[in-house]
Amino acid sequence: MAEENKNDVMTVLKTPISLLVLIICLAIYFIAFQFIPKVSEFSSKHSEYKTQMQLYADKEKTLEQLKAANAQKVQADAAAADTSGMDKELFKPLESGMDPENVLASEFNEILSLITMNTIKTRSVQYSYDPADDNFVKGAASKYSVCKLDMQMIATYTNFKNFMQELYKHEHYLDIAKIEIIPYNKNKTILLINLQLKLYAERA
C-alpha cells in the first residue's frame, strides 16, 4: 500500500515537472524563433550600412578630386588668358571677322622674310592653326589665333644667330617653342636646324 502511494506521489510530481520543462522548451523556442531572424536582419542591415558608408566615402573622394581638377583648370585658363605679364603686344588684325589664316598671314610672311634676309635655306615649313595643346587655345580660343610653325633650316652659325636676334626683337609676341641644332657632318660650320615657332594674334 505504501509503495502504491509512493508511486502516486511520483506521478503527481512528474506531471508538473514535465509541464514546466515543456513550457521552458516552448519559451526557448519562441524566443529563438523571434530573436534569430532579428539577429540576421541586424547583421544584414549592418553590412549594408558599411557598404553604403564606403560608397559615400568614395563619392566624397571623387568629388574632392573633381573640385581640385576644376580649380586647376580654372587657374590654367585664367593664366592662359592673362597677357598682362608680356613685354610685347599681341598682333592685332586691321579688320574684324577674319579667319585665323588671314589674321596671321602677315606675321607668317614677316618670319619668312627674316629667314630670307639672313640667308637661311628652308628645307621644309609646316604649319597648323590653333593647335589643341597650346595654352592660349585651351584657355581662350575665342580671343586668340595661334599658328604653329615647324621649320627645318640650313644656316651658318652667324646667320642663324642674327636670325634669332631678329626674332627676339620682333615687335609682336611670339613663342620660340623648340630649337634643335645639329652640325652638318661634312662641314661643321653648317647647322641643320629644327625650329618650332608659335605666332599669336588677337581675334578682331
C-alpha positions as CSV (number, residue, x, y, z in Angstrom):
1,M,0.0,0.0,0.0
2,A,2.8,2.3,0.9
3,E,4.5,1.5,-2.4
4,E,1.4,2.4,-4.4
5,N,1.1,5.8,-2.5
6,K,4.7,6.5,-3.3
7,N,4.2,5.8,-7.0
8,D,1.1,8.1,-7.0
9,V,3.1,10.9,-5.4
10,M,5.9,10.5,-8.0
11,T,3.3,10.6,-10.8
12,V,1.8,13.7,-9.4
13,L,5.2,15.3,-9.1
14,K,6.3,14.3,-12.6
15,T,3.3,15.9,-14.2
16,P,4.1,19.5,-13.1
17,I,7.8,19.0,-13.8
18,S,7.1,17.7,-17.3
19,L,4.7,20.6,-17.9
20,L,7.3,23.0,-16.6
21,V,10.0,21.6,-18.9
22,L,7.6,21.8,-21.8
23,I,6.8,25.4,-21.0
24,I,10.5,26.2,-20.7
25,C,11.2,24.5,-24.1
26,L,8.4,26.3,-25.7
27,A,9.6,29.6,-24.3
28,I,13.1,29.0,-25.5
29,Y,11.8,28.0,-28.9
30,F,9.6,31.1,-29.1
31,I,12.5,33.4,-28.0
32,A,14.8,31.8,-30.5
33,F,12.2,32.0,-33.3
34,Q,11.8,35.7,-32.6
35,F,15.4,36.5,-31.8
36,I,17.4,34.7,-34.6
37,P,15.7,36.5,-37.5
38,K,16.3,39.8,-35.7
39,V,20.0,39.0,-35.4
40,S,20.2,38.0,-39.0
41,E,18.3,41.2,-40.1
42,F,20.6,43.3,-37.9
43,S,23.7,41.7,-39.4
44,S,22.3,42.3,-42.9
45,K,21.5,45.9,-42.1
46,H,24.9,46.5,-40.6
47,S,26.6,45.0,-43.6
48,E,24.5,47.2,-45.9
49,Y,25.3,50.3,-43.8
50,K,29.1,49.6,-44.0
51,T,28.7,49.2,-47.8
52,Q,26.8,52.5,-48.1
53,M,29.3,54.3,-45.9
54,Q,32.1,53.1,-48.2
55,L,30.3,54.2,-51.3
56,Y,29.7,57.6,-49.6
57,A,33.4,57.9,-48.8
58,D,34.3,57.0,-52.4
59,K,31.9,59.6,-53.8
60,E,33.3,62.2,-51.4
61,K,36.8,61.5,-52.5
62,T,35.8,61.6,-56.2
63,L,34.0,64.9,-55.6
64,E,37.1,66.4,-53.9
65,Q,39.3,65.2,-56.9
66,L,36.8,66.8,-59.3
67,K,36.8,70.1,-57.4
68,A,40.6,70.1,-57.3
69,A,40.8,69.3,-61.1
70,N,38.3,72.1,-61.8
71,A,40.2,74.6,-59.7
72,Q,43.4,73.8,-61.6
73,K,41.7,74.1,-64.9
74,V,40.2,77.5,-64.0
75,Q,43.6,78.7,-62.8
76,A,45.3,77.4,-66.0
77,D,42.6,79.0,-68.2
78,A,42.9,82.3,-66.3
79,A,46.7,82.2,-66.7
80,A,46.5,81.4,-70.4
81,A,44.0,84.3,-71.0
82,D,46.1,86.8,-69.0
83,T,48.6,88.7,-71.2
84,S,49.4,91.4,-68.6
85,G,52.9,90.0,-68.0
86,M,54.0,90.0,-71.6
87,D,56.6,92.5,-72.6
88,K,55.2,92.7,-76.1
89,E,51.8,93.2,-77.5
90,L,49.9,90.6,-79.5
91,F,49.4,91.2,-83.2
92,K,46.0,92.7,-83.9
93,P,44.3,92.4,-87.3
94,L,43.1,95.5,-89.0
95,E,39.7,94.0,-90.0
96,S,37.2,92.1,-87.9
97,G,35.8,88.7,-88.7
98,M,39.0,87.4,-90.4
99,D,39.8,83.7,-90.3
100,P,43.0,82.5,-88.5
101,E,45.0,82.1,-91.7
102,N,44.3,85.7,-92.8
103,V,44.8,87.1,-89.3
104,L,48.3,85.6,-89.1
105,A,49.3,85.7,-92.7
106,S,51.3,89.0,-92.3
107,E,53.1,87.7,-89.3
108,F,54.0,84.5,-91.1
109,N,55.3,86.5,-94.1
110,E,57.5,88.6,-91.7
111,I,59.1,85.4,-90.4
112,L,59.8,84.1,-93.9
113,S,61.3,87.5,-94.8
114,L,63.6,87.3,-91.8
115,I,64.7,83.8,-92.9
116,T,65.5,85.1,-96.5
117,M,67.2,88.3,-95.2
118,N,69.6,86.2,-93.1
119,T,70.5,83.9,-96.0
120,I,68.9,80.8,-94.4
121,K,67.8,77.9,-96.5
122,T,64.5,76.3,-95.6
123,R,64.2,72.5,-96.2
124,S,60.6,72.4,-95.1
125,V,58.0,74.6,-93.4
126,Q,54.9,73.0,-91.9
127,Y,52.2,75.0,-90.1
128,S,49.0,74.4,-88.2
129,Y,46.4,76.8,-86.9
130,D,45.1,76.8,-83.3
131,P,46.9,73.6,-82.1
132,A,44.9,71.9,-79.3
133,D,47.9,71.6,-76.9
134,D,48.6,75.4,-76.9
135,N,47.6,77.2,-73.6
136,F,46.0,80.1,-75.4
137,V,43.8,77.8,-77.4
138,K,43.0,75.8,-74.2
139,G,42.2,78.9,-72.2
140,A,40.8,81.5,-74.6
141,A,40.4,80.1,-78.1
142,S,37.6,82.7,-78.9
143,K,40.0,85.6,-78.2
144,Y,43.3,84.5,-79.8
145,S,44.5,82.9,-83.0
146,V,47.6,80.7,-83.0
147,C,49.8,79.5,-85.8
148,K,52.5,76.8,-85.0
149,L,55.4,76.6,-87.5
150,D,57.7,73.6,-87.7
151,M,60.7,74.6,-89.8
152,Q,63.7,72.7,-91.0
153,M,66.5,75.0,-92.0
154,I,70.2,75.1,-93.0
155,A,72.4,78.0,-91.9
156,T,75.8,79.1,-90.7
157,Y,76.3,79.9,-87.0
158,T,76.5,83.6,-87.8
159,N,73.4,83.7,-90.0
160,F,71.3,81.7,-87.5
161,K,72.5,83.9,-84.6
162,N,71.4,87.0,-86.5
163,F,68.1,85.4,-87.3
164,M,67.4,84.6,-83.6
165,Q,68.3,88.2,-82.6
166,E,65.8,89.5,-85.1
167,L,63.1,87.1,-83.7
168,Y,63.8,88.4,-80.1
169,K,63.5,92.0,-81.4
170,H,60.2,91.3,-83.2
171,E,57.6,93.8,-82.3
172,H,54.9,91.3,-81.6
173,Y,54.7,88.5,-79.1
174,L,55.8,85.0,-80.4
175,D,56.9,81.8,-78.7
176,I,60.1,80.0,-79.6
177,A,58.8,76.6,-78.5
178,K,61.7,74.3,-79.5
179,I,65.1,74.5,-81.1
180,E,67.2,71.5,-82.2
181,I,70.6,72.2,-83.7
182,I,72.9,69.5,-85.3
183,P,76.2,70.4,-87.0
184,Y,76.5,69.1,-90.6
185,N,78.9,66.1,-90.6
186,K,80.7,67.1,-93.8
187,N,81.1,70.7,-92.7
188,K,80.8,71.6,-89.1
189,T,80.3,75.3,-89.8
190,I,76.9,74.5,-91.3
191,L,73.9,73.9,-89.0
192,L,70.9,71.6,-89.5
193,I,68.1,73.3,-87.5
194,N,64.7,72.2,-86.4
195,L,62.8,75.2,-85.1
196,Q,59.2,75.3,-83.7
197,L,57.7,78.7,-83.5
198,K,54.3,79.9,-82.4
199,L,52.7,83.1,-83.7
200,Y,49.8,84.8,-81.9
201,A,47.2,87.3,-82.7
202,E,44.1,88.7,-81.1
203,R,40.8,87.9,-82.8
204,A,39.1,91.1,-84.0
